[in-house]
Amino acid sequence: MNELEKILNINFPKDTRLSFATNSSHKVKKNTIFFGLSGTNNHGSKFCEEAIKLGAVIAVHNDPKYITEVKNIFY
């Protein structure tokens, strides 16, 4: 387990490569880790699936109400 996995308390899928981190789905690119955080008007978890479709390898959120079957989205 790498240091980021320890901090987030999750296990990344095997051979995960991360090169960028963002909390804006508009900035997602290949090998991004997306953080769906609470915002002023919306919770970023709302954009987790979009982030995965746009190239994020992993999406992490802290919204207990958000449920998805999409792989690589972690709470």
N, CA, C and O of each residue as an XYZ file, in Angstrom:
300
protein
N       0.853     -1.180      0.000
C       0.000      0.000      0.000
C       0.893      1.236      0.000
O       1.829      1.325      0.795
N       0.612      2.180     -0.880
C       1.435      3.382     -0.907
C       0.943      4.414      0.109
O      -0.090      4.218      0.749
N       1.670      5.485      0.248
C       1.377      6.489      1.268
C      -0.005      7.129      1.086
O      -0.717      7.345      2.067
N      -0.385      7.431     -0.150
C      -1.695      8.032     -0.398
C      -2.821      7.070     -0.024
O      -3.840      7.494      0.521
N      -2.648      5.807     -0.306
C      -3.643      4.815      0.088
C      -3.790      4.771      1.608
O      -4.899      4.628      2.123
N      -2.693      4.891      2.310
C      -2.733      4.906      3.773
C      -3.483      6.137      4.279
O      -4.315      6.036      5.180
N      -3.187      7.290      3.700
C      -3.833      8.535      4.117
C      -5.338      8.470      3.885
O      -6.120      8.864      4.750
N      -5.743      7.973      2.717
C      -7.162      7.917      2.349
C      -7.869      6.682      2.902
O      -9.097      6.599      2.878
N      -7.094      5.731      3.397
C      -7.623      4.485      3.938
C      -8.437      3.698      2.900
O      -9.511      3.175      3.196
N      -7.891      3.628      1.671
C      -8.499      2.844      0.595
C      -7.395      2.095     -0.143
O      -6.226      2.474     -0.074
N      -7.769      1.042     -0.841
C      -6.832      0.306     -1.680
C      -7.137      0.606     -3.141
O      -8.227      0.308     -3.631
N      -6.179      1.190     -3.825
C      -6.358      1.493     -5.237
C      -6.354      0.200     -6.051
O      -5.746     -0.791     -5.647
N      -7.034      0.215     -7.195
C      -6.956     -0.946     -8.086
C      -5.496     -1.181     -8.488
O      -4.697     -0.247     -8.553
N      -5.171     -2.432     -8.751
C      -3.811     -2.799     -9.124
C      -3.321     -1.974    -10.319
O      -4.088     -1.695    -11.241
N      -2.074     -1.598    -10.300
C      -1.404     -0.854    -11.385
C      -1.983      0.544    -11.612
O      -1.894      1.078    -12.718
N      -2.570      1.136    -10.579
C      -3.089      2.499    -10.694
C      -1.935      3.477    -10.823
O      -0.976      3.424    -10.052
N      -2.032      4.371    -11.801
C      -1.027      5.417    -11.991
C      -1.728      6.769    -11.896
O      -2.693      7.037    -12.613
N      -1.233      7.602    -11.010
C      -1.796      8.933    -10.830
C      -0.765      9.975    -11.222
O       0.407      9.877    -10.858
N      -1.216     10.976    -11.971
C      -0.303     12.052    -12.360
C      -0.893     13.436    -12.093
O      -0.222     14.447    -12.302
N      -2.150     13.484    -11.631
C      -2.802     14.772    -11.435
C      -3.908     14.606    -10.406
O      -4.518     13.540    -10.320
N      -4.171     15.636     -9.632
C      -5.261     15.638     -8.659
C      -6.066     16.915     -8.810
O      -5.512     17.991     -9.036
N      -7.392     16.784     -8.682
C      -8.259     17.960     -8.794
C      -9.585     17.702     -8.083
O      -9.970     16.558     -7.841
N     -10.269     18.789     -7.759
C     -11.630     18.687     -7.244
C     -12.614     19.331     -8.220
O     -13.762     19.600     -7.864
N     -12.163     19.577     -9.446
C     -13.002     20.149    -10.495
C     -13.100     19.172    -11.657
O     -12.086     18.830    -12.266
N     -14.299     18.724    -11.970
C     -14.459     17.781    -13.078
C     -14.042     18.410    -14.403
O     -13.721     17.688    -15.347
N     -14.042     19.729    -14.493
C     -13.622     20.428    -15.713
C     -12.120     20.315    -15.949
O     -11.654     20.545    -17.065
N     -11.363     19.968    -14.924
C      -9.910     19.876    -15.038
C      -9.398     18.438    -15.107
O      -8.188     18.215    -15.151
N     -10.301     17.468    -15.118
C      -9.902     16.061    -15.156
C      -9.220     15.745    -16.471
O      -9.663     16.171    -17.537
N      -8.131     14.988    -16.381
C      -7.442     14.462    -17.548
C      -6.990     13.047    -17.213
O      -7.240     12.568    -16.107
N      -6.344     12.386    -18.125
C      -5.906     11.012    -17.933
C      -5.083     10.873    -16.648
O      -4.245     11.722    -16.342
N      -5.329      9.807    -15.913
C      -4.602      9.462    -14.680
C      -4.812     10.452    -13.537
O      -3.917     10.662    -12.719
N      -5.988     11.056    -13.483
C      -6.346     11.996    -12.418
C      -6.969     11.266    -11.241
O      -7.661     10.263    -11.417
N      -6.719     11.773    -10.042
C      -7.521     11.402     -8.882
C      -8.440     12.593     -8.633
O      -7.980     13.720     -8.449
N      -9.737     12.331     -8.630
C     -10.742     13.381     -8.455
C     -11.276     13.327     -7.027
O     -11.624     12.259     -6.523
N     -11.337     14.480     -6.386
C     -11.891     14.582     -5.039
C     -13.235     15.291     -5.099
O     -13.299     16.480     -5.414
N     -14.306     14.570     -4.799
C     -15.656     15.133     -4.781
C     -15.961     15.655     -3.386
O     -16.420     14.908     -2.522
N     -15.708     16.920     -3.176
C     -15.845     17.526     -1.851
C     -17.071     18.424     -1.780
O     -17.645     18.796     -2.804
N     -17.459     18.762     -0.571
C     -18.595     19.652     -0.360
C     -18.267     21.046     -0.880
O     -17.207     21.599     -0.586
N     -19.191     21.606     -1.659
C     -19.000     22.947     -2.206
C     -20.072     23.898     -1.711
O     -20.896     23.537     -0.870
N     -20.058     25.106     -2.232
C     -21.010     26.129     -1.826
C     -22.436     25.785     -2.258
O     -23.378     25.920     -1.477
N     -22.587     25.336     -3.515
C     -23.915     25.050     -4.051
C     -24.215     23.565     -4.239
O     -25.374     23.155     -4.171
N     -23.180     22.758     -4.474
C     -23.349     21.326     -4.728
C     -22.263     20.541     -4.022
O     -21.207     21.076     -3.682
N     -22.535     19.282     -3.812
C     -21.490     18.404     -3.306
C     -20.767     17.811     -4.515
O     -21.408     17.381     -5.474
N     -19.452     17.787     -4.469
C     -18.647     17.284     -5.577
C     -18.877     15.829     -5.907
O     -18.509     15.381     -6.993
N     -19.478     15.078     -4.998
C     -19.787     13.671     -5.290
C     -20.702     13.573     -6.510
O     -20.701     12.564     -7.216
N     -21.468     14.609     -6.746
C     -22.371     14.686     -7.895
C     -21.611     14.540     -9.221
O     -22.195     14.176    -10.242
N     -20.298     14.830     -9.194
C     -19.491     14.831    -10.412
C     -18.517     13.651    -10.501
O     -17.706     13.593    -11.426
N     -18.588     12.716     -9.556
C     -17.658     11.580     -9.549
C     -17.762     10.725    -10.809
O     -16.742     10.404    -11.419
N     -18.954     10.359    -11.199
C     -19.116      9.515    -12.389
C     -18.645     10.238    -13.640
O     -18.022      9.628    -14.509
N     -18.934     11.526    -13.743
C     -18.458     12.319    -14.880
C     -16.936     12.335    -14.907
O     -16.332     12.198    -15.971
N     -16.318     12.500    -13.753
C     -14.858     12.533    -13.674
C     -14.252     11.221    -14.173
O     -13.259     11.234    -14.901
N     -14.843     10.091    -13.784
C     -14.363      8.788    -14.250
C     -14.492      8.697    -15.776
O     -13.570      8.238    -16.451
N     -15.615      9.128    -16.307
C     -15.825      9.103    -17.763
C     -14.824      9.981    -18.498
O     -14.462      9.695    -19.639
N     -14.373     11.054    -17.843
C     -13.430     11.992    -18.466
C     -11.971     11.570    -18.332
O     -11.085     12.228    -18.876
N     -11.713     10.478    -17.611
C     -10.345      9.977    -17.526
C      -9.770      9.838    -16.136
O      -8.639      9.379    -15.976
N     -10.530     10.226    -15.128
C     -10.038     10.029    -13.761
C      -9.905      8.533    -13.497
O     -10.773      7.744    -13.872
N      -8.825      8.160    -12.856
C      -8.597      6.763    -12.517
C      -9.365      6.409    -11.247
O      -9.868      5.297    -11.091
N      -9.442      7.382    -10.348
C     -10.100      7.200     -9.058
C     -10.862      8.471     -8.714
O     -10.409      9.577     -9.010
N     -12.012      8.305     -8.091
C     -12.758      9.432     -7.533
C     -13.001      9.124     -6.058
O     -13.421      8.022     -5.703
N     -12.734     10.101     -5.214
C     -12.903      9.954     -3.772
C     -13.870     11.037     -3.316
O     -13.730     12.199     -3.697
N     -14.857     10.658     -2.494
C     -15.813     11.647     -2.001
C     -16.070     11.411     -0.518
O     -15.678     10.385      0.039
N     -16.732     12.370      0.110
C     -17.058     12.245      1.538
C     -18.539     12.487      1.791
O     -18.923     13.024      2.830
N     -19.369     12.084      0.827
C     -20.817     12.281      0.912
C     -21.504     10.958      1.267
O     -21.622     10.087      0.406
N     -21.959     10.788      2.512
C     -22.577      9.519      2.916
C     -23.883      9.220      2.178
O     -24.351      8.081      2.197
N     -24.475     10.219      1.532
C     -25.728     10.020      0.802
C     -25.505      9.554     -0.635
O     -26.435      9.081     -1.288
N     -24.266      9.688     -1.127
C     -23.977      9.334     -2.521
C     -23.701      7.841     -2.635
O     -22.827      7.311     -1.949
N     -24.448      7.166     -3.505
C     -24.287      5.732     -3.733
C     -24.134      5.508     -5.235
O     -24.870      6.078     -6.039
N     -23.170      4.673     -5.595
C     -22.957      4.347     -7.000
C     -22.435      2.932     -7.126
O     -21.863      2.388     -6.182
N     -22.627      2.345     -8.271
C     -22.087      1.020     -8.581
C     -20.821      1.139     -9.431
O     -20.222      0.125     -9.787
N     -20.411      2.354     -9.756
C     -19.242      2.581    -10.599
C     -17.980      2.201     -9.831
O     -17.771      2.627     -8.695
N     -17.153      1.395    -10.473
C     -15.880      1.012     -9.860
C     -14.993      2.239     -9.754
O     -15.147      3.202    -10.505
N     -14.087      2.191     -8.832
C     -13.070      3.232     -8.627
C     -13.621      4.519     -8.042
O     -12.958      5.555     -8.104
N     -14.818      4.476     -7.477
C     -15.339      5.598     -6.717
C     -15.402      5.156     -5.269
O     -16.075      4.183     -4.929
N     -14.692      5.882     -4.422
C     -14.527      5.490     -3.028
C     -15.111      6.538     -2.077
O     -15.077      7.738     -2.351
N     -15.637      6.062     -0.970
C     -16.155      6.926      0.100
C     -15.201      6.852      1.269
O     -15.427      7.497      2.292
